[in-house]
Amino acid sequence: MADDKEEAVETKQERSGNVGALSIEDSAFESLEKDFQDVLQELMGDRSLEKFRVEYEKLHRALKKSHESEKRLMAKCRELNADIVSNAAKMQTALKLSQEDQATIASLKKEIEKAWKMVDAAHDKETRAKDTIQSLKQEIANLSKLVEQGAGLTMGQEHSVNELLKVKEELTKERDEQLSEIVKLREQMAESEAEQNKLEEAHEDAKQKIQEPLDICSVLQTLLKT
């Protein structure tokens, strides 16, 4: 009797195939579950096979638990795969934006460097204009002092004073224009630097968006290896 039941168990096990396979379809598992239940029914009531029945039930529970875990894992894999597919277009867009942002940032840096050079040049012109204006002021003051002392001015000196005043006026105007240009350049640089910072932040955000699907891929590969 016991030999017959052991033979029946072996027959059921042969029909069940390799229970350690990576993936068991639901229909195949249902058939395997039925075989397990049939064997357990045959083992019930036979005390001589009680120990074998206990081990067989453990095997049944382990297989069932493994199957449930596998189903959850495969469901998670499908979910992750769907996320990867849905994020593929976003990743391509993010990559393109990242490349464009890098080019724009490089261009802005060049513009800022150029603007700084223009500011330095404007400062140099402003300094020279100030020095020239100061020199003219001194000459005009000296001539005015001569007039106050009663020395009077010759026609040539008077002409020189008028010319000096004219040059002083032109230089003052040029200096004011340079100051205005410096202010404008500084404003442009501030705007460019703000835009650069904004683009760098967007670039970092794009890199994060690119990394997310890559992390998902890594998780998926890890799960599939376990």
Long-range contacts (C-beta under 8 A, 24 or more apart in sequence): 1-46, 2-46, 2-48, 2-49, 5-42, 5-43, 5-46, 5-49, 6-49, 6-52, 8-39, 8-42, 9-39, 9-42, 9-43, 9-52, 9-56, 12-36, 12-38, 12-39, 19-59, 19-63, 22-70, 23-70, 23-74, 24-67, 24-70, 29-67, 32-63, 33-64, 36-60, 36-63, 73-223, 73-226, 76-223, 77-220, 77-223, 77-224, 80-216, 80-219, 80-220, 80-223, 81-220, 83-213, 83-216, 84-213, 84-216, 84-217, 84-220, 87-212, 87-213, 87-216, 88-213, 90-209, 90-213, 91-209, 91-210, 91-213, 94-206, 94-207, 94-209, 94-210, 95-206, 95-210, 97-202, 97-206, 98-203, 98-206, 98-207, 98-210, 101-199, 101-200, 101-202, 101-203, 101-206, 102-203, 104-199, 105-196, 105-199, 105-200, 105-203, 108-192, 108-195, 108-196, 108-199, 109-196, 111-192, 112-189, 112-192, 112-193, 112-196, 115-185, 115-188, 115-189, 115-192, 116-189, 118-181, 118-185, 119-182, 119-185, 119-186, 119-189, 122-178, 122-181, 122-182, 122-185, 123-182, 125-174, 125-178, 126-175, 126-178, 126-179, 126-182, 129-171, 129-172, 129-174, 129-175, 129-178, 130-175, 132-167, 132-171, 133-168, 133-171, 133-172, 133-175, 136-164, 136-167, 136-168, 136-171, 137-168, 139-164, 140-164, 140-165, 140-168
